[in-house]
Amino acid sequence: MKRHFALSAFLFFCFSFPSHGEGYGAARQRMVEEVLADADATASYSGISTLSPGVIAAMGKVERHRFVPAALAAVAYLNRPLPIGHGQTISQPFIVALMTDLMGLNKGDRVLEIGTGSGYQAAVLAEMARSVYSIEIIEPLGKEAGERLKSLGYHNVQTRVSDGYYGWPEAAPFDAIIVTAAASHVPPPLLKQLKPGGRMVIPLGTQFMTQFLMLVEKQQDGSVTNRQILPVRFVPLTGGH
Ligand code: SAH
């Protein structure tokens, strides 16, 4: 809590927004511009030259300040990860946008997220897909995020507290899967729960070595291809596996 406060106070004085008369909307718009600039700067690595209009609209709509601890609301629209308690973080907006874009979502899709955290990524997904299933291993985080999403009207998101390594078999198969914690390998249960033609976006690597964001595609014939997108840094995927 103390650390949150110190960080919050520091960043508040550096950036001091939302400032007089300017609501969160203007700050969010600036965040979207920074996300677009990051996408542009990394286009030659990521292979994504422009984010899709749906992703840009979702990033411009979801109220990130409602997903961070109250003490950090004033800095919620910085393009950076922020602490959400229990040693976890809400991902950097650019990474949320990039991962969402890589999922190539359609309006009718059913998607699975591993690592609900604050619920922010789930909300972005909910703007773009038919239904979102999100699993969190830390009970208080999962419960809080589930309540937050409900109170914000995201009725197409279902959350559960369990080890996401094993996925959500009763709700499978999924059109797309996103893992928001770094794993040493692609969890076989998740691959099994992905539809042929489906996409999984997952950071692979250990906590102390370079991790890479990977796009894993299951072809119609069941074969799997991997593409390395960008070096990233995520909290580790924990659990009993
Ligand atoms: N998507 C989140 C970011 C969360 S950070 C957001 O938008 O805020 C990664 C999250 O993954 C953490 O909350 C962590 O507790 C969770 N996590 C780690 N290992 C997990 C596992 N095996 N199953 C489910 N969640 C896990």
Residues whose N, C-alpha, C, O or C-beta is under 5 A from the ligand:
A	BS01	SAH	Q88 T89 I90 S91 I114 G115 T116 G117 S118 G119 Y120 Q121 I135 E136 I137 I138 S162 D163 G164 Y165 T180 A181 P236 L237 T238 G239
